[in-house]
């Protein structure tokens, strides 16, 4: 396990340079894979970003972060098998980075490959410290609930200590774990002041946190078999969508499956 690598990866996940600055840097060093990653991350157009990652890979075919970046864009476009392929390459090139396993696990979950998702989440846990695992525990819980296996869902959530300080990026996941454990009530679960005090300083982050929390609340109601409140929560989520957020992708699919939307 490499703490340094995972710290560097967290910074890259939040990287949002200005496009003009990224282009200027590339003009000086066009074969630099890190600069191609930064340029791709600066682009709002997902297809243009994929093209940029591809260009970077032409010049740096063994650079795992470029496969990872392209995989995230394929995931956002819901091209799940392409995303899994990209994440698999990043893992093969560097299996010690938590985010590579995590994103492949999430993609497997989104595509319904639940057992593969559980395998990847467990491998991701090998690359993390306990305080970094709220997201991984949460996703395993969600996956088991979706599989209809409440026993294993409870086992995985019971094994997570509730009192570890979580990274700011995992704010909503820790909150969800506490909800699943019964340590926070559904009524006090979404605390807007608490979100603003603890969330990552990032554009539109508040909206993302609300959406992520709402999907967790939906899963909680499915877990305790309160289907009426589960439906009500999904409809709330449909009114608080954050494009590309995992909870929104899954929530939309669940709402359609439950006949709440067309």
Order of alpha helices (4+ residues) and beta strands (2+ residues): alpha-alpha-alpha-alpha-alpha-alpha-alpha-alpha-alpha-alpha-alpha-alpha-alpha-alpha-alpha
